[in-house]
Amino acid sequence: VKSEGPKLVPFFKATCVYFVLWLPTSSPSWFSALIKCLPIFCLWVFLLAHGINFLVSHRSASRILAGLIFSAVGDAFLIWQEQGYFIHGLLMFAITHILYSSAFGMKPLDLKAGLLMGLVSSFCYAFLYSYLSGPFTYLVAVYIALIGFMGWRAVAGMQLCNDLWTWTKLSACIGAMLFIVSDLTIALNKFCFPVPYSRFIIMATYYAAQMLIALSAVETRDEEDFRKRS
């Protein structure tokens, strides 16, 4: 907390600015896009504050940074989703989930967690299916598969049952689950029915998810520091 907390202060301030200003989504502008993306920009700075050498030498951290970059682009597209840019935002976040999955890695495999996430993803798509039409019928299916896969890799990496977990792995797991909650709320609100307080739920869980996933990138640095001290 002492080492990473101060680096996250700009993120918390930017998030407060977003919720205080609470700019209307009915009048999208570059200013509202900037305010929405500002917390994600601060997470870029958070990772860059660990040093370029750290990012270059650790692929998981650099992939999470790349995911945050695509997330910011996706956020900007979603500001203008009513003008036809929703699919563009969907594509940017699909790439984000691929990058995050790659950062979390494929070890340990944990097929039980994969089966559970597959069942949850299948249930979500089955529920949404009757509300979907046109290209969204298959685009949403692909997106759910990608975010479900990302959730699987985050859960599998935690290894809670084997007592091998670390706070950063737990952070990645919780972050992935919050990301799923955020995106599921978007899907329900857009395709199915109005969700009460949907915007607050979406953005609060989204910002928390991105912060926790960004925090998970510092695990390799912690391991290096431990080895040096020992």
C-alpha atoms as one frame of an Amber mdcrd trajectory, in Angstrom:
protein
   0.000   0.000   0.000   2.808   2.396   0.892   4.659   1.795  -2.383   1.724
   1.681  -4.809  -0.879   3.878  -3.107   0.707   7.282  -3.866   1.034   6.377
  -7.552  -2.748   5.835  -7.687  -3.685   9.226  -6.218  -4.083  10.850  -9.677
  -6.400   7.986 -10.693  -8.632   8.499  -7.660  -8.736  12.254  -8.257  -9.606
  11.794 -11.941 -12.349   9.319 -11.028 -13.805  11.834  -8.559 -13.740  14.503
 -11.271 -15.725  12.220 -13.590 -18.426  11.502 -11.009 -18.588  15.115  -9.804
 -18.976  16.574 -13.300 -21.247  13.683 -14.424 -21.452  15.094 -17.938 -24.635
  14.180 -19.822 -24.296  11.363 -22.324 -26.919  13.016 -24.510 -24.451  15.677
 -25.681 -21.165  13.878 -26.475 -18.083  16.033 -26.947 -14.313  15.735 -26.913
 -14.343  17.271 -23.439 -16.684  14.600 -22.081 -14.526  11.951 -23.787 -11.439
  13.404 -22.078 -13.102  13.404 -18.656 -14.264   9.809 -19.136 -10.826   8.612
 -20.294  -8.819  10.621 -17.742  -8.811   7.901 -15.035  -7.515   5.395 -17.591
  -4.805   7.857 -18.655  -3.797   8.016 -14.993  -3.451   4.231 -14.933  -1.081
   4.535 -17.910   0.989   6.904 -15.766   0.746   4.498 -12.824   2.353   1.712
 -14.859   4.868   4.004 -16.539   5.925   5.225 -13.075   7.410   1.774 -12.482
   9.900   2.464 -15.247  10.159   1.778 -18.961  12.703  -0.978 -18.306  10.187
  -2.748 -16.073   7.521  -2.653 -18.785   9.928  -3.757 -21.513  11.314  -6.661
 -19.497   7.940  -7.930 -18.248   5.499  -8.839 -20.981   2.500  -9.149 -18.667
   2.883  -5.536 -17.503   3.362  -4.205 -21.044   0.296  -6.121 -22.263  -1.826
  -4.684 -19.475  -0.599  -1.207 -20.455  -1.544  -1.954 -24.074  -4.957  -3.125
 -22.861  -5.448   0.151 -21.013  -4.587   2.058 -24.185  -7.205   0.161 -26.212
  -9.666   0.665 -23.339  -9.265   4.428 -23.539  -9.914   4.336 -27.292 -12.968
   2.169 -26.643 -14.227   4.621 -24.030 -13.947   7.446 -26.535 -15.899   5.489
 -29.158 -18.666   4.713 -26.648 -19.146   8.431 -25.997 -20.511   8.533 -29.550
 -22.234   5.148 -29.498 -25.592   6.646 -30.505 -23.865   8.018 -33.618 -22.939
   4.503 -34.724 -19.652   3.898 -32.904 -20.818   1.245 -30.452 -19.351  -1.600
 -32.522 -16.026   0.274 -32.721 -15.953   0.479 -28.932 -16.884  -3.210 -28.708
 -13.916  -4.076 -30.930 -11.483  -2.022 -28.832 -12.579  -3.737 -25.637 -12.437
  -7.141 -27.311  -8.761  -6.454 -28.065  -8.343  -5.311 -24.454  -9.632  -8.651
 -23.163  -7.295 -10.552 -25.485  -4.348  -8.546 -24.136  -5.399  -9.054 -20.526
  -5.842 -12.802 -21.098  -2.356 -12.934 -22.581  -0.993 -11.004 -19.585  -2.595
 -13.412 -17.109  -1.111 -16.382 -18.983  -2.169 -19.996 -19.409  -0.554 -21.454
 -16.285  -2.003 -22.941 -14.203  -4.697 -24.224 -16.560  -7.432 -24.945 -13.952
 -10.056 -26.583 -16.169 -12.663 -26.445 -13.389 -12.508 -22.650 -13.361 -12.665
 -22.687 -17.164 -15.773 -24.888 -17.111 -17.429 -22.622 -14.557 -16.698 -19.469
 -16.578 -17.889 -21.248 -19.724 -21.210 -22.095 -18.076 -21.646 -18.535 -16.774
 -20.810 -17.091 -20.204 -23.206 -19.495 -21.927 -25.996 -18.581 -19.526 -25.423
 -14.848 -20.102 -25.504 -15.243 -23.874 -28.570 -17.497 -23.743 -30.372 -14.807
 -21.750 -29.322 -12.016 -24.145 -29.894 -14.005 -27.346 -33.613 -13.307 -27.716
 -32.959  -9.560 -27.461 -30.223  -9.496 -30.099 -30.608  -9.000 -33.831 -28.460
  -8.458 -36.904 -24.684  -8.446 -36.441 -25.023  -8.173 -32.663 -26.193 -11.793
 -32.574 -22.679 -13.022 -33.294 -20.657  -9.976 -32.177 -21.994 -10.249 -28.624
 -21.327 -14.004 -28.663 -17.677 -13.449 -29.588 -17.320 -10.664 -27.035 -18.812
 -12.770 -24.227 -16.464 -15.625 -25.145 -13.462 -13.287 -24.951 -14.366 -11.669
 -21.646 -15.290 -15.078 -20.227 -11.890 -16.401 -21.284 -10.206 -13.403 -19.658
 -12.154 -14.064 -16.461 -11.079 -17.707 -16.525  -7.393 -16.843 -16.801  -7.679
 -14.323 -13.948  -9.484 -16.812 -11.683  -7.112 -19.652 -12.592  -4.069 -17.562
 -11.726  -5.292 -16.848  -8.212  -4.756 -20.469  -6.945  -6.649 -19.734  -3.738
  -7.214 -23.432  -2.968  -3.492 -24.187  -3.245  -2.551 -21.337  -0.899  -0.273
 -19.920  -3.624  -2.193 -16.719  -4.147  -0.756 -13.215  -3.875  -2.511  -9.896
  -3.440  -1.817  -8.999  -7.056  -3.366 -12.235  -8.349  -6.380 -11.616  -6.146
  -6.491  -8.094  -7.553  -6.563  -9.448 -11.125  -9.343 -11.886 -10.239 -11.581
  -9.292  -8.584 -10.840  -6.825 -11.389 -11.863  -9.339 -14.051 -15.134 -10.113
 -12.227 -15.943  -6.414 -11.900 -15.229  -5.925 -15.615 -17.735  -8.690 -16.386
 -20.340  -7.037 -14.139 -19.764  -3.693 -15.876 -20.086  -5.125 -19.391 -23.073
  -7.275 -18.491 -24.831  -4.177 -17.156 -24.091  -2.398 -20.445 -25.567  -5.315
 -22.404 -28.702  -5.535 -20.255 -29.265  -1.789 -20.410 -28.672  -1.524 -24.166
 -30.364  -4.657 -25.467 -32.839  -5.845 -22.835 -34.346  -3.328 -20.413 -33.407
  -0.125 -18.564 -31.232  -0.929 -15.559 -31.737   1.448 -12.595 -28.621   3.524
 -11.925 -27.001   1.744 -14.865 -24.455   4.429 -15.645 -23.216   4.584 -12.057
 -22.980   0.781 -11.828 -21.199   0.544 -15.180 -18.609   3.223 -14.511 -17.961
   2.436 -10.824 -17.306  -1.246 -11.535 -15.367  -0.396 -14.703 -12.940   2.028
 -13.049 -12.452  -0.322 -10.097 -11.805  -3.218 -12.478  -9.215  -1.320 -14.495
  -7.427  -0.142 -11.352  -7.246  -3.676  -9.916  -6.021  -5.155 -13.201  -3.380
  -2.428 -13.454  -2.297  -3.257  -9.887  -1.876  -6.906 -10.860   0.890  -5.873
 -13.261   3.265  -4.996 -10.422   3.483  -8.585  -9.147   6.715  -9.388 -10.964
   8.281  -6.272  -9.440   7.236  -7.422  -5.967   8.806 -10.832  -6.561  12.060
  -9.222  -7.675  12.138  -6.990  -4.576  11.512 -10.028  -2.348  14.369 -11.958
  -3.923  16.704  -8.985  -3.461  15.782  -8.637   0.220  16.258 -12.374   0.827
